[in-house]
Amino acid sequence: MSNPGRIAMIRERLTTALSPIKVDIIDDSHKHAGHAGARGGGGHFNVTIVADVFEGKGLLQRHRMVYAALGNAMQSEIHALSIQAYTPQEAPSS
């Protein structure tokens, strides 16, 4: 079951900090029922983000930017996060 409140919070924080062209967020928490992080209340999310700010940045730098944008939510609301971070030129067409 998806958590619209958490998805909205993730989207807002990423949008405010990184001004993305596109953000897709999938809540996969239901796939991890019974997992230690799920029992603690943290969700499992997949984020695909396309932003100009990633230009010239390596994979680790991009992930750090996303984690910084999410701030304290990484300690409480989010247990696991899969990140695909692209520049507009790198983004897969869909």
C-alpha positions in Angstrom: 0.0 0.0 0.0 1.4 3.4 -1.1 1.9 6.2 1.4 0.8 9.4 -0.4 2.0 11.6 2.5 5.6 10.3 2.3 5.6 10.5 -1.5 4.5 14.1 -1.3 7.1 14.9 1.3 9.9 13.3 -0.8 8.7 15.2 -3.9 8.5 18.5 -2.1 12.0 18.2 -0.6 13.6 17.1 -3.9 11.8 19.9 -5.8 12.8 22.6 -3.4 16.4 21.6 -3.2 17.2 20.4 -6.7 14.6 22.0 -9.1 14.2 18.8 -11.1 12.7 18.6 -14.5 11.2 15.3 -13.6 10.7 13.2 -10.4 9.2 9.7 -10.3 8.7 8.1 -6.9 7.6 4.6 -6.3 6.7 3.3 -2.9 7.8 -0.3 -2.6 7.2 -0.6 1.1 4.6 -3.3 0.6 7.3 -5.6 -0.8 9.2 -5.4 2.5 6.5 -6.2 5.0 8.0 -7.8 8.1 11.5 -6.4 7.3 13.2 -4.7 10.3 13.0 -1.2 8.7 9.4 -1.7 7.7 8.5 -2.7 11.3 10.2 0.5 12.5 7.9 2.6 10.2 10.4 3.6 7.5 9.4 3.1 3.9 11.2 1.7 0.9 11.2 4.0 -2.1 12.6 4.1 -5.7 13.3 7.6 -7.0 14.2 8.6 -10.5 15.1 12.2 -10.8 16.2 14.3 -13.7 17.9 17.7 -12.9 20.3 20.1 -14.4 22.2 20.3 -11.1 23.6 16.9 -11.7 25.6 18.1 -14.7 29.3 17.5 -14.1 28.6 15.5 -10.9 29.6 11.8 -10.4 27.2 9.1 -9.1 28.2 9.5 -5.5 27.9 13.3 -5.6 24.4 13.0 -7.1 23.3 10.5 -4.4 24.7 12.8 -1.7 22.7 15.7 -3.1 19.5 13.6 -3.0 20.2 12.5 0.6 21.0 16.1 1.7 17.7 17.2 0.1 15.8 14.6 2.1 17.5 15.5 5.3 16.2 14.0 8.5 13.5 12.0 6.6 16.3 9.5 5.9 16.4 8.7 9.7 12.7 8.5 10.2 10.4 8.3 7.2 12.7 6.5 4.8 14.3 3.2 5.5 15.6 2.4 2.0 16.0 4.5 -1.1 17.0 3.5 -4.6 18.2 6.5 -6.6 18.5 6.9 -10.4 19.8 10.5 -10.9 20.2 11.8 -14.4 21.0 15.0 -16.2 18.4 15.9 -18.9 20.9 14.6 -21.6 21.3 11.3 -19.8 17.7 10.6 -19.0 16.1 7.6 -20.6 13.3 8.5 -22.9 9.9 7.4 -21.8 
